[in-house]
Amino acid sequence: MDKGENERERLLELAQGAGVSLAALSDMIGRNPSYLQQFIRKGSPRKLEEQDRRTLASFFGVDEAELGGFAAVVQEKSYAKPGAALLRPDWVEVPRLDIGASAGPGTMPLSEMPFDAFRFSRRWLSEQGLAGAQLSAITVEGDSMEPLLRDGDEILVDRTPRPFRDGVHVVRLGDTLMVKRVASTGAGRLALLSQNLAYPPVEVAADEVEIVGRVVWKGGRI
């Protein structure tokens, strides 16, 4: 039995033990529903992508080596530890990214490498319509979205590709990452609106701005 076959069998064993379908796992890592089925049954792809492997290992609470990666070095986190015993299939780890989304004049993002994680109940995410969503947490910088979002708040961003609808979004305008209320004004144009009335609205062509994701939750100090 080759190494790849061991990895595929281990993934199938983990999925069956957790009572979760391969289609659901494929959706969790942002792939088409048959992706992991093909990986296990047909050996295509031959090995998992690093990020996919890391996400699956974190989900099952196992070392990446079991799925074809290198043995992980356990590092302390303030909210969660990858591979910790408490990481069960009914919990989802959402990465906290070292990025600030400006709620003021605008800032350049730093690094999209996760430095920590929040852990959310899978049931709660499902109740919020976020089952299988591509989620990450970033920090609000500035005061233009007060009182809705304050400087230092952390926001949960749903980056799953979806049809646009008005709401609070993280957007990229040029090299600047911002969090704004985004509304369609018709004729292919969008308005970037602040909650703080001291900041005037900004209107842009829809193709000038990238909708990174919709803000679906916030957390911060009272």
C-alpha positions in Angstrom: 0.0 0.0 0.0 1.5 3.3 -1.0 1.7 6.4 1.2 -1.1 8.2 -0.7 -3.4 5.3 -0.3 -2.8 5.4 3.5 -3.8 9.1 3.6 -6.9 8.5 1.6 -8.0 5.6 3.8 -7.3 7.7 6.9 -9.4 10.6 5.6 -12.3 8.2 4.9 -11.9 6.6 8.3 -12.0 10.1 10.0 -15.1 11.2 8.0 -17.0 8.0 8.8 -16.0 8.1 12.5 -17.3 11.7 12.7 -20.5 11.0 10.8 -19.8 13.7 8.2 -20.1 13.3 4.5 -17.2 13.8 2.0 -19.4 16.3 0.2 -19.8 18.4 3.3 -16.0 18.3 3.9 -15.4 19.3 0.3 -17.8 22.2 0.8 -16.0 23.2 4.0 -12.6 23.6 2.2 -14.3 25.5 -0.7 -14.2 22.7 -3.2 -16.9 21.1 -5.4 -19.0 18.4 -3.6 -17.3 15.5 -5.4 -13.7 16.7 -4.8 -12.8 14.5 -1.8 -14.8 11.6 -3.2 -12.6 11.7 -6.2 -9.5 12.1 -4.1 -10.3 9.0 -2.0 -11.8 6.7 -4.7 -9.8 7.7 -7.8 -6.6 9.2 -6.3 -7.3 12.6 -8.1 -5.7 14.8 -7.0 -2.8 12.7 -6.0 -2.3 14.7 -2.8 -4.2 17.3 -0.9 -3.3 21.0 -1.2 -1.5 22.3 1.9 -4.3 24.6 3.0 -7.0 21.9 2.4 -4.9 19.4 4.4 -4.4 21.9 7.3 -8.1 22.7 7.4 -9.2 19.0 7.5 -6.5 18.1 10.1 -7.7 21.0 12.3 -11.3 19.9 11.8 -10.7 16.4 12.9 -8.1 17.3 15.6 -5.4 15.2 14.1 -1.8 15.9 13.1 -1.3 16.9 9.4 1.1 13.9 9.0 -2.0 11.6 9.1 -3.2 13.3 5.9 0.1 13.5 4.1 1.7 16.5 5.7 4.6 17.0 8.1 4.2 16.5 11.8 2.9 19.7 13.3 4.7 21.7 16.0 2.0 22.6 18.6 2.0 26.4 19.3 0.0 28.1 22.0 -2.9 30.2 21.0 -5.0 32.6 23.1 -8.3 31.1 22.0 -7.6 27.6 20.5 -5.0 25.0 19.8 -4.9 23.2 16.5 -5.3 19.5 17.2 -6.5 20.0 20.8 -8.8 17.4 22.3 -11.7 19.8 22.4 -11.7 20.2 18.7 -14.6 18.0 17.7 -16.6 17.9 14.4 -19.4 20.0 16.1 -16.9 23.0 16.3 -15.4 25.1 13.5 -12.1 27.0 13.9 -12.2 30.4 12.2 -8.8 31.9 11.5 -8.0 35.4 13.0 -6.0 37.2 10.3 -3.4 39.9 10.9 -5.3 42.4 8.9 -7.0 45.7 9.8 -10.0 46.9 7.7 -10.2 50.6 7.9 -13.4 52.2 9.2 -11.7 55.6 8.6 -9.6 57.0 5.7 -8.3 53.5 4.7 -5.2 51.4 5.4 -3.0 48.9 3.7 -3.5 45.3 4.8 -0.5 43.7 6.4 -0.4 39.9 6.3 -3.2 37.4 5.6 -1.4 34.7 7.7 -3.6 33.6 10.6 -2.1 34.2 14.1 -4.9 32.7 16.1 -8.4 31.3 15.8 -11.9 31.7 17.1 -14.0 28.5 17.7 -17.7 28.6 16.7 -20.4 26.0 17.2 -21.2 24.3 13.9 -24.9 24.4 15.0 -24.8 28.2 15.6 -23.2 28.8 12.3 -25.9 26.7 10.6 -28.6 28.7 12.4 -27.0 31.9 11.0 -27.0 30.5 7.5 -23.2 30.1 7.5 -22.9 26.3 7.3 -19.8 25.6 5.1 -19.1 29.4 4.7 -15.5 30.6 4.1 -15.0 32.6 7.2 -12.2 34.7 8.7 -11.9 37.3 11.4 -10.2 40.7 11.0 -9.9 43.9 13.1 -11.8 47.2 12.5 -9.6 50.3 12.5 -11.0 53.8 12.7 -14.3 55.4 13.7 -16.2 55.9 10.5 -18.5 52.9 11.3 -19.4 54.0 14.8 -21.5 53.2 16.7 -22.2 50.0 14.7 -18.5 49.0 14.6 -15.9 50.5 16.8 -12.1 50.8 16.5 -10.6 47.5 17.7 -13.8 45.4 17.2 -13.2 42.1 15.5 -15.5 41.1 12.7 -16.4 37.8 11.1 -16.2 38.1 7.3 -18.0 35.6 5.0 -15.9 35.4 1.9 -18.1 32.7 0.2 -18.9 33.8 -3.3 -22.5 34.9 -3.3 -24.7 37.3 -5.3 -24.3 40.9 -4.1 -26.8 42.4 -1.8 -26.7 45.7 0.2 -25.1 45.4 3.6 -21.9 45.9 5.6 -19.0 44.5 3.6 -15.2 44.5 3.7 -14.1 45.9 0.3 -10.8 46.6 -1.4 -10.5 49.9 -3.3 -7.1 50.0 -5.0 -4.7 48.9 -2.3 -6.9 49.9 0.5 -9.0 47.5 2.6 -12.1 49.1 4.2 -15.3 48.1 6.0 -18.3 50.1 4.8 -22.0 49.7 4.3 -22.3 49.1 0.6 -25.4 49.9 -1.4 -26.2 49.7 -5.2 -27.1 53.1 -6.7 -27.9 51.6 -10.1 -26.2 51.9 -13.5 -23.3 49.8 -12.3 -22.3 52.0 -9.4 -22.0 51.4 -5.7 -22.1 53.8 -2.7 -19.7 53.2 0.2 -21.4 54.5 3.3 -20.2 55.2 6.8 -22.3 55.0 9.9 -20.6 58.1 11.4 -22.2 61.0 9.6 -18.9 63.0 9.8 -17.8 60.9 6.9 -19.4 61.6 3.5 -20.5 58.8 1.2 -18.2 57.7 -1.6 -19.6 56.6 -4.9 -17.6 54.3 -7.2 -18.1 52.2 -10.3 -18.8 48.6 -9.4 -15.8 47.4 -11.3 -13.5 49.7 -9.3 -14.1 47.9 -6.0 -13.7 44.3 -4.9 -16.2 43.0 -2.5 -14.0 40.8 -0.2 -16.8 39.5 2.0 -19.9 40.3 4.0 -19.6 41.2 7.7 -21.8 38.7 9.6 -20.8 39.1 13.2 -18.8 41.4 15.5 -17.1 41.1 18.8 -15.5 43.7 21.0 -15.2 45.2 24.5 -18.1 46.9 26.0 
